[in-house]
Amino acid sequence: MISLENAVVARLESFGERFEILVDPNLAARVRQGENINIEDVVAALNVFGNASRGTRASDESLEKVFHTTDFATVAKKIIEKGEIHLTAEQRRQMIEEKRRKVITFIARNAVNPQTGHPHPPHRIEMAMEEARVNIDPFKSVDELVKETVKALRPLLPIRFEELRLAIKIPGDHAARAYGDIAAASTMEKDEWLKDGSWVCVVRIPAGIQGDFYDLVNKLSKGEGLVKILNQVY
């Protein structure tokens, strides 16, 4: 459980009843986004309140009426998923800023300007988001926010998501060390070790990180690796 100092109220009102629990706002947001987190790690107390500030507990009768159970974990999860989570102004500002950064980074790494084939710089994306007055809901997932943001940006920025399929060959002297880092930085489709000890593979990467990925291959192979673009994937 979390400390009371770090907790905020999650509230659900239904059928004339009010239910409140004390939660960590960041963990509660992750629960709302579908992550499988132990509810006991999210809350500050294993109680469902009618009024948390007064310490008044909800009755078993009211829990049965609305949730058809008195099991705390089941009830708490429904309150988090369906209710309102009351953040302080500073908590909301921090969560919104964190989500905004994640959205900008995702778009910059995974989308390109179809007119040039190059990614949009993060600053340009951020300026367009301000112009489009994009609203960041701190309790929505990054995937949801990216979809909403891209829809809002399209009238302002030419934008397209695409991946590149690359063929890579790393000489034997560097292959073993390069394998893990290249696999972590890409989606591996297939790979093979050749008789001379070199390693070849076909990977997919977001088009927006092409330059960084080439730098990674050069670093891992001491400039001896080969990279060839096979095709673009839209």
Backbone torsions as a table, in degrees:
resi	resn	phi	psi	omega
1	MET	NA	157.5	179.2
2	ILE	-92.6	168.7	178.6
3	SER	-79.7	154.4	178.9
4	LEU	-62.8	-31.3	-178.2
5	GLU	-62.6	-28.7	-176.7
6	ASN	-97.9	4.4	-173.3
7	ALA	-95.4	149.8	171.3
8	VAL	-125.9	169.0	-177.2
9	VAL	-88.9	130.8	167.5
10	ALA	-106.5	126.6	-171.8
11	ARG	-128.1	138.2	174.3
12	LEU	-132.2	129.2	176.0
13	GLU	-114.2	129.0	-176.1
14	SER	-157.1	138.3	177.8
15	PHE	52.5	37.6	178.2
16	GLY	76.4	7.4	180.0
17	GLU	-113.3	151.3	176.8
18	ARG	-121.0	134.9	-178.9
19	PHE	-129.3	133.3	-179.2
20	GLU	-133.1	142.2	171.2
21	ILE	-133.7	161.8	-179.3
22	LEU	-105.0	123.0	-170.8
23	VAL	-134.0	159.6	167.3
24	ASP	-80.1	122.7	-174.2
25	PRO	-62.6	-36.9	-179.0
26	ASN	-70.4	-42.9	178.7
27	LEU	-69.0	-37.0	177.5
28	ALA	-62.3	-38.7	177.6
29	ALA	-62.2	-39.5	179.4
30	ARG	-67.7	-35.9	175.2
31	VAL	-62.6	-43.6	-179.9
32	ARG	-63.5	-26.1	179.9
33	GLN	-87.5	3.2	173.3
34	GLY	100.6	2.8	178.8
35	GLU	-71.1	143.8	-179.7
36	ASN	-89.7	92.0	-178.2
37	ILE	-117.7	136.1	177.3
38	ASN	-59.3	123.5	-176.3
39	ILE	-59.0	-33.8	179.9
40	GLU	-63.1	-24.2	177.4
41	ASP	-79.5	-15.0	-174.9
42	VAL	-93.5	-27.3	-170.7
43	VAL	-103.5	163.2	178.0
44	ALA	-100.8	-11.9	179.3
45	ALA	-155.5	145.6	-178.9
46	LEU	-90.4	49.4	-178.8
47	ASN	-133.4	144.2	170.2
48	VAL	-103.6	123.4	-175.3
49	PHE	-103.9	151.7	166.2
50	GLY	-82.5	-31.8	175.5
51	ASN	-149.4	104.5	-173.7
52	ALA	-66.8	-36.4	-177.6
53	SER	-65.0	-28.8	178.1
54	ARG	-94.8	-8.8	-178.5
55	GLY	74.9	20.7	-179.2
56	THR	-85.5	120.1	-178.2
57	ARG	-81.7	147.9	173.6
58	ALA	-72.2	142.7	-179.0
59	SER	-76.7	154.7	176.0
60	ASP	-59.6	-35.1	-179.0
61	GLU	-63.1	-42.6	-179.9
62	SER	-69.0	-36.0	177.5
63	LEU	-64.4	-44.4	178.6
64	GLU	-63.7	-38.2	-178.6
65	LYS	-61.7	-43.2	-173.6
66	VAL	-95.1	-43.2	-172.8
67	PHE	-104.4	-11.3	-178.4
68	HIS	61.5	26.2	176.5
69	THR	-164.7	157.7	172.6
70	THR	-111.4	5.6	-179.6
71	ASP	-65.4	122.5	-172.9
72	PHE	-60.8	-48.0	-175.3
73	ALA	-60.5	-41.0	-179.9
74	THR	-65.2	-46.4	-179.2
75	VAL	-66.0	-45.3	-177.5
76	ALA	-61.3	-40.9	-179.8
77	LYS	-63.5	-40.3	179.1
78	LYS	-67.1	-37.3	177.6
79	ILE	-63.8	-43.0	179.2
80	ILE	-63.9	-43.8	-175.0
81	GLU	-72.7	-36.8	-172.0
82	LYS	-107.8	-17.1	-173.5
83	GLY	-91.9	-169.1	177.4
84	GLU	-103.6	137.0	178.1
85	ILE	-109.6	119.4	-171.6
86	HIS	-91.0	106.3	-178.7
87	LEU	-97.8	152.9	167.9
88	THR	-74.1	162.7	-179.9
89	ALA	-59.2	-38.9	-179.3
90	GLU	-70.6	-40.3	177.3
91	GLN	-61.4	-45.4	179.5
92	ARG	-62.7	-43.0	-179.3
93	ARG	-61.2	-44.5	-178.7
94	GLN	-65.5	-43.6	-178.8
95	MET	-66.8	-39.8	178.4
96	ILE	-64.6	-43.1	-179.5
97	GLU	-64.2	-40.7	178.4
98	GLU	-62.8	-44.9	178.8
99	LYS	-65.9	-39.4	179.2
100	ARG	-59.7	-44.7	179.5
101	ARG	-61.2	-41.8	-179.4
102	LYS	-65.2	-40.0	178.8
103	VAL	-64.9	-46.4	-179.9
104	ILE	-61.5	-44.8	-179.7
105	THR	-62.7	-43.0	-179.5
106	PHE	-61.5	-46.6	-178.4
107	ILE	-65.6	-42.0	-179.6
108	ALA	-63.2	-33.8	-176.8
109	ARG	-85.8	-24.8	-170.4
110	ASN	-115.0	-8.3	-177.9
111	ALA	-121.5	157.7	178.6
112	VAL	-133.4	163.9	169.3
113	ASN	-82.6	112.5	-176.5
114	PRO	-64.1	-16.8	179.1
115	GLN	-77.0	-28.0	-177.8
116	THR	-117.4	-20.8	-175.4
117	GLY	80.7	2.8	-178.1
118	HIS	-105.4	152.9	177.0
119	PRO	-69.4	154.0	173.1
120	HIS	-78.9	134.8	176.0
121	PRO	-62.0	146.1	179.8
122	PRO	-52.6	-38.6	-178.5
123	HIS	-63.4	-38.6	179.8
124	ARG	-66.2	-39.6	177.9
125	ILE	-63.4	-44.2	-179.2
126	GLU	-63.0	-42.6	179.3
127	MET	-63.3	-40.5	179.4
128	ALA	-67.0	-36.4	177.2
129	MET	-63.1	-39.6	178.0
130	GLU	-66.7	-41.4	179.9
131	GLU	-65.4	-38.1	-179.9
132	ALA	-81.9	-3.9	-179.8
133	ARG	54.5	50.2	179.5
134	VAL	-68.0	129.3	178.8
135	ASN	-96.1	126.1	179.4
136	ILE	-102.1	113.6	175.8
137	ASP	-86.7	115.9	-175.2
138	PRO	-65.1	-13.6	-178.0
139	PHE	-100.7	0.9	175.2
140	LYS	-91.5	154.8	179.2
141	SER	-72.7	160.2	178.0
142	VAL	-61.3	-38.8	178.7
143	ASP	-59.0	-46.0	178.7
144	GLU	-62.3	-43.8	-177.7
145	LEU	-67.3	-36.5	178.0
146	VAL	-62.7	-44.7	179.9
147	LYS	-60.8	-45.0	179.3
148	GLU	-65.0	-41.2	-177.8
149	THR	-66.8	-45.9	-179.7
150	VAL	-61.0	-40.5	177.6
151	LYS	-60.0	-40.9	179.7
152	ALA	-72.0	-30.9	-175.6
153	LEU	-82.6	-24.0	-172.1
154	ARG	-57.1	-35.4	176.0
155	PRO	-68.1	-15.7	-176.2
156	LEU	-107.1	-33.2	-176.3
157	LEU	-128.4	132.3	169.8
158	PRO	-70.4	122.8	-172.0
159	ILE	-145.2	138.3	179.3
160	ARG	-149.4	137.1	176.6
161	PHE	-90.2	131.1	177.8
162	GLU	-153.3	158.2	175.2
163	GLU	-120.1	160.9	173.9
164	LEU	-113.7	136.2	171.0
165	ARG	-97.2	125.1	-175.3
166	LEU	-121.9	143.5	169.2
167	ALA	-103.0	131.3	-175.7
168	ILE	-127.6	141.0	173.6
169	LYS	-131.3	126.0	-179.9
170	ILE	-117.5	125.6	179.0
171	PRO	-59.1	155.4	-175.6
172	GLY	-56.1	-33.2	-178.4
173	ASP	-63.7	-23.1	-175.5
174	HIS	-120.5	-5.3	-169.6
175	ALA	-62.3	-46.6	-175.9
176	ALA	-61.0	-40.8	-178.5
177	ARG	-73.1	-33.2	-176.2
178	ALA	-76.4	-26.9	-171.8
179	TYR	-52.7	-54.9	-174.1
180	GLY	-62.0	-43.5	-177.5
181	ASP	-68.8	-38.8	179.1
182	ILE	-69.0	-40.5	177.9
183	ALA	-62.4	-37.6	-179.0
184	ALA	-72.4	-27.8	-175.1
185	ALA	-94.0	2.4	-174.9
186	SER	-149.2	177.3	171.0
187	THR	-104.3	112.1	-175.7
188	MET	-79.7	125.8	176.4
189	GLU	-94.1	-42.3	177.3
190	LYS	-163.5	156.4	177.4
191	ASP	-152.1	163.3	-176.2
192	GLU	-156.7	140.6	173.3
193	TRP	-96.0	126.6	-178.1
194	LEU	-89.3	164.5	-176.0
195	LYS	-61.4	-28.9	-179.5
196	ASP	-83.3	5.9	178.4
197	GLY	92.0	-8.4	179.1
198	SER	-77.3	162.9	-176.6
199	TRP	-124.2	132.5	177.5
200	VAL	-122.9	149.1	179.6
201	CYS	-156.0	162.9	172.3
202	VAL	-120.2	124.8	-177.2
203	VAL	-130.4	164.7	171.5
204	ARG	-118.8	139.1	176.9
205	ILE	-136.0	153.6	170.7
206	PRO	-61.0	137.5	-176.9
207	ALA	-59.9	-29.8	-176.7
208	GLY	-68.5	-16.2	-179.1
209	ILE	-106.9	16.7	-176.1
210	GLN	-53.5	-48.7	-178.3
211	GLY	-62.4	-45.3	179.2
212	ASP	-63.3	-37.7	-178.8
213	PHE	-67.9	-41.6	176.3
214	TYR	-60.4	-41.0	177.9
215	ASP	-61.6	-39.2	179.1
216	LEU	-63.5	-46.2	-179.7
217	VAL	-62.6	-43.0	179.2
218	ASN	-62.0	-41.2	-179.8
219	LYS	-65.3	-45.3	-176.7
220	LEU	-69.6	-28.9	-176.3
221	SER	-104.9	8.3	-177.3
222	LYS	56.2	34.4	178.8
223	GLY	81.3	5.2	-176.5
224	GLU	-100.5	-4.0	179.9
225	GLY	-77.2	154.1	178.8
226	LEU	-115.7	135.7	177.8
227	VAL	-131.0	132.3	179.2
228	LYS	-132.6	131.4	176.5
229	ILE	-78.0	124.7	178.7
230	LEU	-88.6	-49.7	177.4
231	ASN	-169.9	169.6	175.9
232	GLN	-98.3	145.0	179.7
233	VAL	-119.9	121.1	-177.3
234	TYR	-101.2	NA	NA
